[in-house]
């Protein structure tokens, strides 16, 4: 399956595709509108502003056209005279009247003559991009690549490429100090030690067995015997 290049004859169709994909051309652009009339005979194809409030005029062409540069320069001159009106009319957008407006040209190709003139215009920021409309199977897409861009735009593109993509932030759990567990008694690992056997009750001695309980008469006899032995010489 090969990639086909398709032409776009309708300028309005090209405008819609560029507006949808404006961030791919320059990061930070906000679209104010398209086909905005400046006076009775001048309309802006697409009007944007960047993060600083600088107005950016897009001039589009479905074919190579040297006149688009001069038409775009004329539109910038007309825009400067009505910038304060635009700021009042589009109050929800960030428009900086102090910043000079700049021009972006988008076409399928540019002649050497136009490229030379655009590069030699001083004191004005002009960026040129070429577009191609590609088809791969059932999928279609607009590809826009820079051909001649200003130093400011080039620096901005480099900065954005260097910036790392933000990763979803994970909540960092605070580490809690490990709780000290109660020390368990150490098991007796001495295999040689034998468990103590329960003591058996001792057997009564034979003398204790034969001993009879002494009666009161026997006690009297004993006392008499002691008295006799005491006084005998």
C-alpha positions, 0 to 999 in steps of 0.5 A: 500500500503506497502513500498518495499525494492529493491536491486541495482545490478549495481554499476554505477546505484548506483553512479548516484543516489548518485551523484544526491543526494550528498547534502543529505549526507553532505551539502556543497559538490561539485562533481568533477567527478566519475570514475576518474583514479588515476593510471593504476589500481585505479579509484575513484568512486566519488570525491568531495570537501567540502567548505574548499577545502578538497577532499572527496573520495566516495567508493560505494558497491552494497553489504556488502564488507569488502574489500571496506575499504582497497581499499578506504584507498589505493585510499587515499594514491594514491590521495595524490601523484597526488593532485597537478595534479588534482588541475591543471586539475580541475582548476574550482574546489576548491582543497586545497592541504594542507588539508588531503583527507578523505573517505566516504563508502556507502554500504547496510550494514557493518560487525562488523569487518569493523565497529571496524577497521574503528573506531580505525583508528586514524588520518584519517576522515572516515564516513560510510553510509548505503543505501536502495532503496525503492519503494512506489507505482510508486515512488522510492527513495534512502535513505542514513543514517549515521552509523558511522561518525566522530566528525567533520561530526557530528558537521557539521550536528548538526549546519546545523539542528540548522540553521533556514530556510531563509524566502523570504525577504520582502521589508520594507516600511518606515512608513510615518508620518500621514498627518494632515487633515484640521480641519472641522468646527464642526456642530451646534448640538444645536437642541433648537436653531431656525434658524434666520427668515428673517426680514420683511420690516417695515411698514411706520408710519401713520404720515409719510403717512399723511405728504405731501411734503412742497412747497416753499410758505409754507416755506415763511410763516413759516419764516414770522411766526418765525420773528413775534414771535421773535420781539413780547413782 
